[in-house]
Amino acid sequence: MAVFDSIEEFATAIPAHRALLGLDLGDKTLGVSVSDTLWSVATPRETIKRKKFGLDADALDVIIKSTNAGGLILGLPRNMDGSEGPRCQKTRAFARNLSARCDLPIGFWDERLSSVAAERAMLEADMSRAKRAEIIDHVAAGYILQGVLDRLAHLRAT
């Protein structure tokens, strides 16, 4: 399947009534969130400790199959000025490699400040530093995916 730069193109490729997965790719971890099949709510699911691409993709494949996912969204870590740096290049390379192994559509979502929002929400919940460190990646993945779900709802309404 293809990798899409725009959510509008991604929306035309995803099958209805299947969950979407949101991914927050880091150097050491991969945060994963999952949507419901109506694409209204993103739920943080788990954080995968990254090893090498093949093992990371195998772990993702288990989640894809268990959720019957219809598409994947990767947070694209743009710089604050909107430009793309080395982290974006790594994310795009991961998406290309994943698309060679996975027949699901893959899209990108601007993830600027998603980790900041996730951290703020956990601070407001009075969560300990250790607990925040443990779950920040999949909570950030939830923020990324929820942004996409909200955009998809807007696209369907117009």
PAZA-81143 format. One line per 3 residues: number of its first residue (from 1); their letters; for each residue x, y, z of N, C-alpha, C. Coordinates in Angstrom, 3 decimals, padded with zeros to 6 digits. Example, Ala and Ser with C-alpha at 12.3 -4.5 7.8 and 13.67 -1.06 7.14 Angstrom:
residues 2
1> AS> 013.190 -005.690 007.800 012.300 -004.500 007.800 013.200 -003.300 007.800; 012.850 -002.250 007.080 013.670 -001.060 007.140 012.900 000.030 007.870;
***
This chain:
residues 158
1> MAV> 000.861 -001.179 000.000 000.000 000.000 000.000 000.896 001.227 000.000; 000.320 002.362 -000.061 001.075 003.596 -000.233 001.243 004.369 001.069; 002.196 005.295 001.019 002.414 006.254 002.091 001.876 007.590 001.597;
4> FDS> 001.028 008.222 002.401 000.357 009.453 002.001 000.838 010.632 002.836; 001.124 011.735 002.161 001.539 012.947 002.874 000.347 013.731 003.398; -000.786 013.651 002.715 -001.947 014.427 003.166 -003.007 013.513 003.772;
7> IEE> -003.669 014.027 004.783 -004.744 013.266 005.426 -005.903 013.075 004.450; -006.116 014.033 003.573 -007.194 013.914 002.587 -006.973 012.708 001.674; -005.739 012.510 001.225 -005.429 011.341 000.391 -005.509 010.054 001.214;
10> FAT> -004.989 010.106 002.426 -005.035 008.955 003.330 -006.488 008.530 003.553; -007.375 009.509 003.736 -008.791 009.231 004.013 -009.448 008.451 002.882; -009.006 008.663 001.658 -009.608 007.945 000.524 -009.120 006.498 000.438;
13> AIP> -008.029 006.189 001.131 -007.430 004.853 001.026 -007.786 003.921 002.174; -008.308 004.454 003.274 -008.566 003.600 004.434 -009.959 002.970 004.344; -010.049 001.696 004.679 -011.359 001.026 004.663 -012.209 001.453 005.858;
16> AHR> -013.486 001.584 005.635 -014.408 001.971 006.713 -014.519 000.859 007.760; -014.872 001.245 008.965 -015.193 000.331 010.066 -014.027 -000.563 010.484; -012.817 -000.024 010.355 -011.639 -000.714 010.892 -010.844 000.293 011.701;
19> ALL> -010.258 -000.169 012.756 -009.481 000.701 013.635 -008.297 001.312 012.898; -007.843 002.445 013.391 -006.603 003.059 012.928 -005.607 003.024 014.073; -004.339 002.907 013.734 -003.289 002.944 014.749 -002.522 004.245 014.621;
22> GLD> -002.236 004.873 015.749 -001.385 006.058 015.795 -000.045 005.659 016.371; 001.029 006.151 015.756 002.372 005.779 016.174 003.208 007.012 016.469; 003.884 006.996 017.613 004.829 008.041 017.985 006.207 007.398 017.992;
25> LGD> 006.963 007.634 016.920 008.249 006.984 016.714 009.365 007.767 017.392; 010.069 007.089 018.276 011.250 007.670 018.911 012.456 006.803 018.621; 013.617 007.238 019.059 014.821 006.438 018.830 014.817 005.154 019.651;
28> KTL> 014.226 005.204 020.855 014.256 004.046 021.749 012.905 003.367 021.922; 011.835 004.087 021.624 010.498 003.541 021.840 009.574 003.876 020.677; 008.475 003.146 020.612 007.426 003.382 019.626 006.104 003.348 020.378;
31> GVS> 005.508 004.530 020.560 004.222 004.628 021.234 003.117 004.246 020.271; 002.140 003.480 020.756 001.049 002.995 019.916 -000.286 003.341 020.560; -001.190 003.892 019.743 -002.571 004.117 020.169 -003.482 003.485 019.120;
34> VSD> -004.727 003.239 019.521 -005.686 002.601 018.617 -007.012 003.350 018.690; -007.687 003.421 017.545 -009.001 004.069 017.522 -010.095 003.022 017.599; -011.302 003.494 017.847 -012.460 002.630 017.695 -012.764 002.521 016.197;
37> TLW> -013.670 001.649 015.819 -013.965 001.434 014.398 -014.825 002.535 013.789; -015.362 003.420 014.635 -016.128 004.563 014.118 -015.246 005.806 013.967; -013.978 005.690 014.322 -012.978 006.748 014.212 -013.353 007.981 015.023;
40> SVA> -013.793 007.752 016.255 -014.132 008.910 017.084 -013.194 009.072 018.275; -012.647 007.979 018.819 -011.832 008.061 020.030 -010.515 007.300 019.854; -009.427 007.969 020.204 -008.109 007.329 020.212 -007.776 006.925 021.641;
43> TPR> -007.304 005.714 021.797 -006.946 005.208 023.119 -005.476 004.798 023.123; -004.666 005.387 024.025 -003.276 004.945 024.138 -003.248 003.454 024.465; -002.365 002.723 023.796 -002.365 001.268 023.966 -001.105 000.746 024.651;
46> ETI> 000.054 000.997 024.061 001.287 000.467 024.640 002.498 001.154 024.047; 003.635 000.925 024.670 004.904 001.420 024.157 005.784 000.221 023.851; 006.266 000.175 022.634 007.168 -000.889 022.191 008.600 -000.401 022.380;
49> KRK> 009.417 -001.180 023.070 010.844 -000.861 023.187 011.485 -001.216 021.845; 012.048 -000.215 021.183 012.618 -000.443 019.856 013.915 -001.225 019.949; 014.083 -002.137 018.996 015.298 -002.935 018.910 015.928 -002.707 017.548;
52> KFG> 015.450 -003.421 016.546 015.840 -003.143 015.166 014.569 -003.201 014.336; 014.615 -002.675 013.124 013.393 -002.488 012.365 012.565 -003.766 012.237; 013.170 -004.879 011.912 012.422 -006.126 011.714 011.643 -006.541 012.949;
55> LDA> 012.263 -006.420 014.114 011.590 -006.781 015.363 010.501 -005.770 015.708; 010.770 -004.495 015.434 009.756 -003.458 015.673 008.532 -003.711 014.779; 008.789 -004.032 013.516 007.701 -004.290 012.569 006.924 -005.548 012.961;
58> DAL> 007.619 -006.560 013.472 006.932 -007.777 013.933 005.994 -007.456 015.098; 006.474 -006.646 016.040 005.646 -006.266 017.188 004.427 -005.469 016.723; 004.622 -004.578 015.766 003.507 -003.812 015.211 002.520 -004.722 014.490;
61> DVI> 003.047 -005.713 013.783 002.183 -006.638 013.045 001.227 -007.375 013.979; 001.701 -007.744 015.152 000.846 -008.407 016.145 -000.310 -007.477 016.532; 000.009 -006.198 016.758 -001.023 -005.229 017.135 -001.985 -004.990 015.971;
64> IKS> -001.450 -004.874 014.764 -002.293 -004.667 013.574 -003.312 -005.800 013.451; -002.840 -007.017 013.606 -003.737 -008.182 013.476 -004.743 -008.249 014.618; -004.303 -007.947 015.833 -005.215 -008.069 016.978 -006.293 -006.990 016.977;
67> TNA> -006.026 -005.867 016.330 -007.002 -004.776 016.283 -007.743 -004.711 014.950; -007.324 -005.554 013.985 -007.882 -005.513 012.626 -007.773 -004.095 012.060; -006.600 -003.495 012.235 -006.368 -002.115 011.808 -006.496 -001.963 010.300;
70> GGL> -007.006 -000.810 009.904 -007.165 -000.505 008.484 -006.196 000.548 007.983; -005.406 001.143 008.872 -004.443 002.153 008.469 -003.574 002.577 009.646; -002.450 003.198 009.308 -001.486 003.637 010.312 -001.193 005.117 010.139;
73> ILG> -001.079 005.819 011.243 -000.697 007.231 011.240 000.593 007.368 012.040; 001.573 007.969 011.419 002.837 008.240 012.101 002.928 009.725 012.406; 003.263 010.048 013.641 003.507 011.447 013.979 004.749 011.923 013.258;
76> LPR> 004.655 013.061 012.569 005.783 013.626 011.838 006.360 014.779 012.669; 007.563 014.591 013.220 008.131 015.569 014.154 008.780 016.769 013.456; 007.944 017.631 012.904 008.459 018.841 012.239 009.081 019.774 013.275;
79> NMD> 009.984 020.627 012.782 010.536 021.690 013.619 009.436 022.722 013.864; 009.613 023.554 014.860 008.581 024.533 015.196 008.282 025.494 014.042; 009.252 025.719 013.147 009.019 026.592 011.998 008.380 025.849 010.825;
82> GSE> 008.060 024.568 011.018 007.403 023.775 009.978 008.360 023.019 009.074; 009.646 023.276 009.197 010.619 022.572 008.352 010.821 021.138 008.848; 011.438 020.342 008.000 011.703 018.951 008.351 013.197 018.744 008.572;
85> GPR> 013.524 018.149 009.705 014.912 017.868 010.036 015.186 016.376 010.014; 016.275 015.961 010.640 016.677 014.546 010.654 015.617 013.607 011.251; 014.886 014.055 012.275 013.861 013.183 012.881 012.737 012.892 011.887;
88> CQK> 012.369 013.891 011.087 011.347 013.670 010.048 011.860 012.667 009.014; 013.126 012.802 008.641 013.709 011.873 007.666 013.674 010.443 008.197; 013.983 010.271 009.486 013.930 008.935 010.101 012.502 008.393 010.080;
91> TRA> 011.530 009.256 010.381 010.130 008.835 010.395 009.677 008.443 008.998; 010.047 009.234 007.993 009.676 008.913 006.608 010.330 007.612 006.145; 011.577 007.385 006.547 012.268 006.138 006.202 011.574 004.946 006.867;
94> FAR> 011.183 005.101 008.129 010.461 004.042 008.834 009.161 003.720 008.091; 008.433 004.749 007.667 007.173 004.550 006.938 007.419 003.820 005.622; 008.452 004.218 004.894 008.772 003.534 003.618 009.077 002.060 003.853;
97> NLS> 009.915 001.779 004.858 010.273 000.397 005.172 009.045 -000.398 005.618; 008.207 000.229 006.419 007.004 -000.443 006.909 006.036 -000.722 005.753; 005.929 000.200 004.813 005.002 000.007 003.682 005.424 -001.164 002.799;
100> ARC> 006.706 -001.503 002.816 007.183 -002.657 002.045 006.758 -003.971 002.698; 006.484 -003.944 003.998 006.091 -005.146 004.749 004.604 -005.223 005.037; 003.922 -004.102 004.942 002.553 -003.985 005.423 001.682 -003.425 004.300;
103> DLP> 000.531 -004.034 004.062 -000.310 -003.575 002.954 -001.376 -002.567 003.382; -001.145 -001.872 004.496 -002.088 -000.860 004.971 -001.637 000.533 004.524; -002.599 001.435 004.296 -002.210 002.811 004.014 -001.550 003.434 005.244;
106> IGF> -000.536 004.249 004.992 000.205 004.915 006.057 000.141 006.416 005.797; -000.210 007.171 006.829 -000.275 008.623 006.716 000.576 009.284 007.780; 000.757 010.592 007.624 001.536 011.381 008.576 000.646 012.448 009.199;
109> WDE> 000.971 012.805 010.429 000.276 013.891 011.117 001.317 014.727 011.840; 001.232 016.024 011.681 002.155 016.944 012.329 002.041 016.765 013.842; 003.099 016.326 014.457 003.035 016.007 015.889 003.635 017.085 016.778;
112> RLS> 003.892 018.265 016.225 004.457 019.322 017.064 003.615 019.501 018.321; 004.280 019.482 019.442 003.683 019.713 020.763 002.798 018.577 021.277; 002.720 017.446 020.580 001.899 016.344 021.100 002.478 015.807 022.413;
115> SVA> 003.794 015.699 022.503 004.399 015.222 023.753 004.214 016.242 024.865; 004.252 017.529 024.520 004.026 018.582 025.512 002.600 018.483 026.050; 001.635 018.303 025.152 000.230 018.175 025.572 000.031 016.933 026.432;
118> AER> 000.662 015.835 026.044 000.545 014.595 026.810 001.152 014.776 028.201; 002.305 015.393 028.265 002.971 015.634 029.552 002.102 016.519 030.445; 001.537 017.569 029.866 000.691 018.489 030.636 -000.525 017.752 031.205;
121> AML> -001.159 016.914 030.388 -002.328 016.171 030.856 -001.965 015.239 032.005; -000.798 014.603 031.907 -000.385 013.692 032.978 -000.009 014.453 034.250; 000.569 015.651 034.089 000.865 016.478 035.261 -000.424 016.900 035.950;
124> EAD> -001.429 017.280 035.151 -002.718 017.672 035.716 -003.380 016.512 036.438; -003.084 015.286 036.002 -003.620 014.094 036.664 -002.769 013.709 037.880; -001.770 014.549 038.197 -000.898 014.330 039.352 -000.183 012.984 039.275;
127> MSR> 000.278 012.638 038.083 000.959 011.370 037.871 002.441 011.512 038.250; 003.002 010.483 038.833 004.408 010.529 039.241 005.319 010.609 038.014; 006.518 011.119 038.237 007.499 011.233 037.153 007.791 009.863 036.533;
130> AKR> 007.935 008.850 037.356 008.237 007.503 036.857 007.095 006.981 035.977; 005.864 007.175 036.424 004.704 006.722 035.647 004.600 007.497 034.335; 004.859 008.813 034.389 004.820 009.626 033.161 005.850 009.127 032.162;
133> AEI> 007.054 008.846 032.624 008.119 008.377 031.737 007.739 007.040 031.093; 007.022 006.225 031.845 006.630 004.898 031.367 005.577 004.967 030.254; 004.690 005.957 030.316 003.557 005.958 029.383 003.514 007.138 028.414;
136> IDH> 004.493 008.057 028.488 004.442 009.269 027.667 004.321 008.964 026.175; 005.011 007.942 025.688 005.028 007.676 024.248 003.676 007.226 023.717; 002.995 006.328 024.428 001.701 005.913 023.885 000.610 006.938 024.174;
139> VAA> 000.781 007.767 025.207 -000.162 008.873 025.405 000.019 009.903 024.282; 001.269 010.195 023.907 001.523 011.108 022.785 000.956 010.523 021.486; 001.078 009.209 021.305 000.490 008.559 020.126 -001.021 008.751 020.110;
142> GYI> -001.634 008.743 021.290 -003.072 008.989 021.391 -003.432 010.398 020.942; -002.615 011.386 021.331 -002.851 012.768 020.896 -002.718 012.874 019.376; -001.710 012.222 018.820 -001.496 012.248 017.368 -002.710 011.654 016.666;
145> LQG> -003.118 010.474 017.088 -004.246 009.800 016.438 -005.546 010.573 016.631; -005.760 011.151 017.801 -006.994 011.908 018.021 -007.067 013.113 017.084; -005.934 013.742 016.811 -005.904 014.838 015.846 -006.363 014.391 014.476;
148> VLD> -005.919 013.213 014.061 -006.329 012.657 012.766 -007.815 012.327 012.777; -008.286 011.706 013.844 -009.705 011.347 013.928 -010.581 012.592 013.855; -010.177 013.653 014.527 -010.935 014.904 014.480 -010.942 015.473 013.064;
151> RLA> -009.813 015.390 012.376 -009.736 015.877 010.987 -010.607 015.021 010.071; -010.591 013.712 010.256 -011.434 012.823 009.437 -012.909 013.135 009.650; -013.297 013.416 010.886 -014.694 013.759 011.183 -015.065 015.052 010.452;
154> HLR> -014.158 015.993 010.432 -014.410 017.261 009.721 -014.545 017.015 008.215; -013.691 016.163 007.671 -013.754 015.853 006.239 -015.064 015.172 005.869; -015.537 014.281 006.755 -016.802 013.571 006.480 -017.987 014.521 006.574;
157> AT> -017.860 015.558 007.409 -018.985 016.496 007.615 -019.121 017.497 006.482; -018.071 017.635 005.681 -018.137 018.632 004.602 -018.500 018.013 003.274;
***
